[in-house]
Amino acid sequence: MKSDGSLDRNKINIRKSIIAELPALAELRWALCSDDVETELPVDKARFTEQFLKRERELEAMGNLINFVAEKDEELIGVISLILVNKIPSPYEINGCW
């Protein structure tokens, strides 16, 4: 918000996503992967969305996935996903991840 109380229409908000936004994240991923495709995709959108939601929920339940979304004017316009990978224990770090 600007100092005069009006909304800044150019502001992009970055935050952690919530579970309820998973269908929107599937839409963003589908758009990213299919926009420039000139050939037929190996899976249809409905099947992709079903599998995307299933896998995202599995990774989140394990605590290995964090999604951050970018939103502008209350619309999701981007996402970045971080997948944590557990490292093999070493004498220096028993429960490490990267």
N, C-alpha and C positions, 0 to 999 in steps of 0.2 A: 504494500500500500504506500502511496506517496504521502508526503508530509501534509498535503492539503486534504487527505482523507479519500482521494479517488484511487481507483485501482490502476495499477500499472499493467496495461494490456500486453506489454512485451516481456513480462516476467515469466520465467520458466521455473517451476518448483520441482526439486529433486527430493524424493523420499523413498522409504521402503514401501514395497507394495503390500497389499493385503490379499488374503485368500480369495475374497470375493472378486478380485480383479483378474483372476487366472483366465477367464474366457477372453478378456480384452488383450491379455498378453499373448494368447494363442493367435488372435487376429493380427497383432503386430508381427509375430514371428512368421505367420503365413505370408503376410504382405512382403516382408523382407526376402523370403526365400522364393517367392513366386512372381514377383513383379517383372523381372527381366527374363523369365523363362520363355524360350521359344518352342520348346517341346512339351509333350504331355508329362505331367508330374506322375510319379509312381504311386501316389496315394491321393484319394480325393480329400477335399477339405473337411468333411464330416469325420472321416476316420482319423485324419491328422489331429483334429481338435480333441477327439476322444483320447488318443494316445498321449498327446501333449499334456492334457489335464491329469491323466493318470500318472505320468512320469514326474511331473512337477510336484504333485502331492506326495509321491514316494520320497523324492529328494528332500522336500521340506520336512517330512516326518522324521527323516534320519538326521536332520539338522545340517545337511550338506549344501543347501541352496539358499542364497539370498538374492532376491530380485529388487532392483531399484528402478523406479519409474520416473519419467519426466512428464510433467503435465503443464499445459498452458490453457488458460481459460476453462479449467475443470475438465479438460480432455487429455487422455493419455496420448502422448505423441512419441514416446520412446521408452525403451527398457534396456537395462544391462543386467545380466545375470552372472553371479559369482558362484562357482561350485568349489567347495572346499574339498581338498584331497588329503586324506590322512597319510602321514608319512610312516614308514617303517620305524619302530622305536630304535633309538641309538642311546649310547651312554650319555649323550649331551641333551637329548630331548626325547622323553618317553612318549608323550602324547602330542607330537607336533603335527602341523598340517600346513599346507600351502595352497 
